[in-house]
Amino acid sequence: MSKITKKKFKIEGMHCSSCAMVIDMDLEDLEGVCSCKTSYAKQETEVEFDEEKVGVENLLKTIAKSGYRATL
């Protein structure tokens, strides 16, 4: 049984809306991520994911690999 969770992360280092698209694409590539929506204007991303397939640490690491810093 899946445990779907939604979390918001503050993002540091975004310079434009293309940065937000990069974060969305990289997160959506992770198994267990149902959806994500990153806002350059708000400097945050909201991710809906299955906790049994992917954890918060994985999400943070993926965002860091994309070149940005994220905090809950």
C-alpha positions as a Markdown table, in Angstrom:
| # | Residue | x | y | z |
|---|---|---|---|---|
| 1 | Met | 0.0 | 0.0 | 0.0 |
| 2 | Ser | 1.5 | 3.3 | -1.1 |
| 3 | Lys | 2.0 | 6.2 | 1.4 |
| 4 | Ile | 1.7 | 9.4 | -0.7 |
| 5 | Thr | 3.0 | 12.5 | 1.0 |
| 6 | Lys | 3.3 | 16.1 | -0.1 |
| 7 | Lys | 6.2 | 18.3 | 1.1 |
| 8 | Lys | 7.3 | 21.8 | 0.3 |
| 9 | Phe | 11.0 | 22.7 | 0.1 |
| 10 | Lys | 12.6 | 26.2 | 0.0 |
| 11 | Ile | 15.0 | 26.4 | -2.9 |
| 12 | Glu | 18.2 | 28.5 | -3.0 |
| 13 | Gly | 20.1 | 29.3 | -6.1 |
| 14 | Met | 17.4 | 29.6 | -8.8 |
| 15 | His | 18.0 | 32.5 | -11.2 |
| 16 | Cys | 15.1 | 32.1 | -13.7 |
| 17 | Ser | 12.1 | 30.0 | -14.6 |
| 18 | Ser | 14.4 | 27.6 | -16.5 |
| 19 | Cys | 16.0 | 26.7 | -13.2 |
| 20 | Ala | 12.6 | 25.6 | -11.9 |
| 21 | Met | 12.0 | 23.4 | -15.0 |
| 22 | Val | 15.4 | 21.7 | -14.4 |
| 23 | Ile | 14.4 | 20.8 | -10.8 |
| 24 | Asp | 11.0 | 19.5 | -11.9 |
| 25 | Met | 12.5 | 17.3 | -14.6 |
| 26 | Asp | 15.1 | 15.9 | -12.3 |
| 27 | Leu | 12.7 | 15.2 | -9.5 |
| 28 | Glu | 10.1 | 13.6 | -11.9 |
| 29 | Asp | 12.8 | 11.2 | -13.0 |
| 30 | Leu | 12.9 | 9.6 | -9.5 |
| 31 | Glu | 10.9 | 6.5 | -9.0 |
| 32 | Gly | 8.2 | 7.3 | -6.5 |
| 33 | Val | 7.7 | 10.9 | -7.4 |
| 34 | Cys | 4.1 | 11.5 | -8.4 |
| 35 | Ser | 4.3 | 15.2 | -9.2 |
| 36 | Cys | 6.3 | 18.3 | -8.5 |
| 37 | Lys | 5.8 | 21.9 | -9.1 |
| 38 | Thr | 8.6 | 24.4 | -8.7 |
| 39 | Ser | 8.0 | 28.1 | -8.5 |
| 40 | Tyr | 10.9 | 30.5 | -9.3 |
| 41 | Ala | 8.8 | 33.4 | -8.0 |
| 42 | Lys | 8.2 | 31.7 | -4.6 |
| 43 | Gln | 11.7 | 30.0 | -4.6 |
| 44 | Glu | 10.1 | 26.7 | -3.6 |
| 45 | Thr | 9.1 | 23.4 | -4.8 |
| 46 | Glu | 6.2 | 21.2 | -3.8 |
| 47 | Val | 6.7 | 17.4 | -4.3 |
| 48 | Glu | 4.1 | 14.7 | -4.1 |
| 49 | Phe | 5.8 | 11.3 | -3.6 |
| 50 | Asp | 5.4 | 7.7 | -2.4 |
| 51 | Glu | 7.4 | 7.5 | 0.9 |
| 52 | Glu | 7.8 | 3.7 | 0.3 |
| 53 | Lys | 9.7 | 4.3 | -2.9 |
| 54 | Val | 11.6 | 7.6 | -2.3 |
| 55 | Gly | 12.5 | 9.5 | 0.8 |
| 56 | Val | 13.1 | 13.1 | 1.6 |
| 57 | Glu | 16.9 | 12.6 | 1.6 |
| 58 | Asn | 16.7 | 11.4 | -2.0 |
| 59 | Leu | 14.7 | 14.4 | -3.0 |
| 60 | Leu | 17.2 | 16.8 | -1.3 |
| 61 | Lys | 20.2 | 15.0 | -2.9 |
| 62 | Thr | 18.5 | 15.2 | -6.3 |
| 63 | Ile | 17.9 | 18.9 | -6.0 |
| 64 | Ala | 21.6 | 19.3 | -4.9 |
| 65 | Lys | 22.8 | 17.4 | -7.9 |
| 66 | Ser | 20.8 | 19.7 | -10.0 |
| 67 | Gly | 22.8 | 22.6 | -8.6 |
| 68 | Tyr | 20.5 | 24.0 | -6.0 |
| 69 | Arg | 20.1 | 23.9 | -2.2 |
| 70 | Ala | 16.8 | 22.8 | -0.7 |
| 71 | Thr | 15.5 | 22.9 | 2.9 |
| 72 | Leu | 12.2 | 21.8 | 4.3 |
